[in-house]
Amino acid sequence: MDADTVMTVGNEMLWVTLKLAAPILLSVLAAGLVIAMFQAATQINEMTLTFVPKLIVVAMVLVLAGHWMLRLLTDYTRTLFENIPSLIG
């Protein structure tokens, strides 16, 4: 296994990780922005007010995109396992 193969596998792994994390992180970022604007408008500075809506958003994203995320991870793992003989020798 040469350096190009290692870099290719690592690059693929990083892209899959980015694709898996992006829906959750972007939705929580949007929810946090909306909550922060609400807090700024009403001058409510309660720290626990941000936690519950973000938790609900994460749960909704996992329910809606969980199937796609699991399929993406399974496909990557299957491809990686199928390519083990060509990666080793």
Backbone as numpy.savetxt, mean C-alpha at the origin, in Angstrom:
# Nx Ny Nz CAx CAy CAz Cx Cy Cz
23.66 -16.21 -10.14 22.81 -15.04 -10.14 23.71 -13.80 -10.14
23.55 -12.98 -11.17 24.40 -11.81 -11.30 23.70 -10.58 -10.72
24.40 -9.46 -10.77 23.90 -8.22 -10.17 22.67 -7.70 -10.91
22.61 -7.88 -12.21 21.44 -7.41 -12.96 20.16 -8.15 -12.55
20.28 -9.43 -12.30 19.12 -10.21 -11.87 18.65 -9.77 -10.49
19.60 -9.55 -9.60 19.26 -9.09 -8.26 18.58 -7.73 -8.32
19.09 -6.84 -9.15 18.50 -5.51 -9.28 17.10 -5.59 -9.90
16.89 -6.48 -10.84 15.58 -6.64 -11.47 14.56 -7.17 -10.46
14.95 -8.18 -9.70 14.04 -8.74 -8.69 13.75 -7.69 -7.62
14.77 -6.96 -7.20 14.57 -5.91 -6.20 13.69 -4.78 -6.72
13.88 -4.41 -7.98 13.07 -3.37 -8.58 11.60 -3.80 -8.67
11.38 -5.04 -9.07 10.02 -5.58 -9.13 9.37 -5.60 -7.76
10.14 -5.99 -6.76 9.64 -6.05 -5.39 9.24 -4.66 -4.90
10.03 -3.67 -5.21 9.70 -2.30 -4.79 8.45 -1.78 -5.49
8.27 -2.11 -6.77 7.07 -1.68 -7.48 5.82 -2.34 -6.92
5.92 -3.62 -6.59 4.77 -4.32 -6.00 4.45 -3.71 -4.63
5.46 -3.41 -3.85 5.25 -2.79 -2.55 4.59 -1.43 -2.70
5.04 -0.65 -3.67 4.43 0.66 -3.92 2.97 0.53 -4.35
2.70 -0.43 -5.22 1.32 -0.64 -5.67 0.42 -1.11 -4.53
0.97 -1.88 -3.59 0.18 -2.35 -2.47 -0.08 -1.25 -1.45
0.90 -0.40 -1.22 0.78 0.63 -0.18 0.07 1.89 -0.67
0.12 2.17 -1.95 -0.41 3.43 -2.47 -1.90 3.64 -2.20
-2.78 2.68 -2.44 -4.20 2.95 -2.17 -4.49 3.30 -0.71
-3.85 2.59 0.19 -4.08 2.85 1.62 -3.51 4.20 2.01
-2.26 4.46 1.63 -1.62 5.70 2.03 -2.29 6.92 1.42
-2.67 6.85 0.16 -3.30 8.00 -0.48 -4.69 8.28 0.09
-5.44 7.24 0.40 -6.77 7.46 0.97 -6.68 8.02 2.39
-5.72 7.54 3.17 -5.54 8.08 4.52 -5.03 9.51 4.45
-4.20 9.81 3.47 -3.73 11.19 3.29 -4.89 12.12 2.95
-5.77 11.68 2.07 -6.93 12.50 1.71 -7.87 12.68 2.91
-8.10 11.61 3.65 -8.96 11.71 4.84 -8.34 12.64 5.87
-7.05 12.55 6.07 -6.37 13.43 7.01 -6.45 14.88 6.59
-6.36 15.13 5.30 -6.47 16.50 4.80 -7.87 17.06 5.04
-8.89 16.25 4.78 -10.27 16.69 5.01 -10.50 16.95 6.50
-10.02 16.07 7.34 -10.19 16.24 8.78 -9.43 17.47 9.27
-8.24 17.68 8.76 -7.47 18.86 9.16 -8.16 20.15 8.74
-8.76 20.15 7.55 -9.50 21.34 7.12 -10.73 21.55 8.01
-11.41 20.47 8.39 -12.54 20.59 9.29 -12.11 21.12 10.65
-10.99 20.61 11.16 -10.49 21.09 12.45 -10.06 22.54 12.38
-9.47 22.95 11.27 -9.06 24.35 11.13 -10.27 25.27 11.03
-11.32 24.81 10.37 -12.51 25.64 10.21 -13.29 25.76 11.51
-13.32 24.70 12.29 -14.11 24.72 13.53 -13.25 24.97 14.76
-11.97 25.01 14.62 -11.01 25.21 15.71 -11.13 24.14 16.79
-11.47 22.94 16.38 -11.48 21.79 17.29 -10.11 21.13 17.17
-9.36 21.13 18.23 -8.01 20.56 18.20 -7.93 19.28 19.02
-8.79 18.36 18.72 -8.81 17.08 19.41 -8.02 16.07 18.60
-7.01 15.47 19.20 -6.14 14.54 18.48 -6.85 13.22 18.16
-7.78 12.81 19.00 -8.46 11.54 18.76 -9.48 11.65 17.62
-9.83 12.86 17.24 -10.78 13.06 16.16 -10.23 12.57 14.82
-8.93 12.58 14.67 -8.34 12.15 13.40 -8.18 10.64 13.31
-8.10 9.96 14.44 -7.78 8.54 14.43 -8.91 7.66 13.89
-10.11 7.86 14.39 -11.23 6.98 14.03 -11.60 7.09 12.55
-11.72 8.30 11.97 -12.03 8.34 10.53 -10.94 7.72 9.66
-9.69 7.91 10.04 -8.60 7.28 9.27 -8.67 5.76 9.37
-9.01 5.26 10.53 -9.15 3.81 10.71 -10.30 3.27 9.86
-11.39 4.01 9.81 -12.53 3.60 8.99 -12.16 3.63 7.51
-11.41 4.64 7.09 -10.98 4.74 5.69 -10.07 3.57 5.33
-9.15 3.22 6.21 -8.26 2.07 5.95 -9.07 0.79 5.82
-10.05 0.61 6.70 -10.89 -0.59 6.62 -11.68 -0.63 5.32
-12.21 0.52 4.90 -12.98 0.56 3.65 -12.08 0.27 2.45
-10.88 0.81 2.44 -9.96 0.57 1.32 -9.57 -0.90 1.28
-9.33 -1.50 2.44 -8.98 -2.92 2.46 -10.14 -3.79 2.00
-11.36 -3.40 2.32 -12.52 -4.16 1.85 -12.68 -4.01 0.34
-12.52 -2.78 -0.14 -12.74 -2.53 -1.57 -11.58 -3.00 -2.45
-10.35 -2.81 -2.00 -9.20 -3.14 -2.84 -8.42 -4.36 -2.35
-8.92 -5.00 -1.31 -8.19 -6.14 -0.74 -8.03 -7.30 -1.71
-9.06 -7.56 -2.48 -8.99 -8.66 -3.45 -7.91 -8.39 -4.49
-7.88 -7.17 -5.00 -6.85 -6.80 -5.98 -5.46 -6.86 -5.36
-5.32 -6.38 -4.14 -4.02 -6.37 -3.47 -3.53 -7.79 -3.21
-4.42 -8.66 -2.78 -4.03 -10.05 -2.53 -3.66 -10.75 -3.83
-4.42 -10.48 -4.91 -4.10 -11.08 -6.20 -2.75 -10.59 -6.72
-2.46 -9.30 -6.54 -1.17 -8.75 -6.97 -0.01 -9.41 -6.22
-0.17 -9.55 -4.92 0.89 -10.17 -4.11 1.05 -11.65 -4.44
-0.06 -12.33 -4.66 -0.01 -13.75 -5.01 0.63 -13.95 -6.38
0.28 -13.12 -7.35 0.88 -13.23 -8.68 2.38 -12.97 -8.64
2.79 -11.97 -7.87 4.22 -11.69 -7.76 4.96 -12.86 -7.11
4.38 -13.39 -6.04 5.02 -14.51 -5.35 5.09 -15.74 -6.24
4.01 -16.02 -6.96 3.99 -17.17 -7.86 5.04 -17.00 -8.96
5.12 -15.80 -9.53 6.12 -15.54 -10.58 7.53 -15.69 -10.03
7.75 -15.19 -8.83 9.07 -15.30 -8.22 9.44 -16.76 -7.98
8.49 -17.55 -7.45 8.77 -18.96 -7.23 8.98 -19.74 -8.52
8.23 -19.37 -9.57 8.41 -20.05 -10.86 9.74 -19.71 -11.48
10.28 -18.54 -11.19 11.54 -18.11 -11.79 12.77 -18.51 -10.97
12.57 -19.22 -9.86 13.72 -19.61 -9.03 14.73 -20.44 -9.82
14.32 -21.45 -10.60 15.35 -22.22 -11.34 16.17 -21.35 -12.30
15.53 -20.42 -12.98 16.28 -19.58 -13.90 17.11 -18.53 -13.16
16.71 -18.15 -11.96 17.49 -17.18 -11.18 18.73 -17.81 -10.58
18.63 -19.07 -10.19 19.76 -19.72 -9.55 20.81 -20.18 -10.56
20.35 -20.80 -11.62 21.35 -21.37 -12.51 21.04 -21.08 -13.89
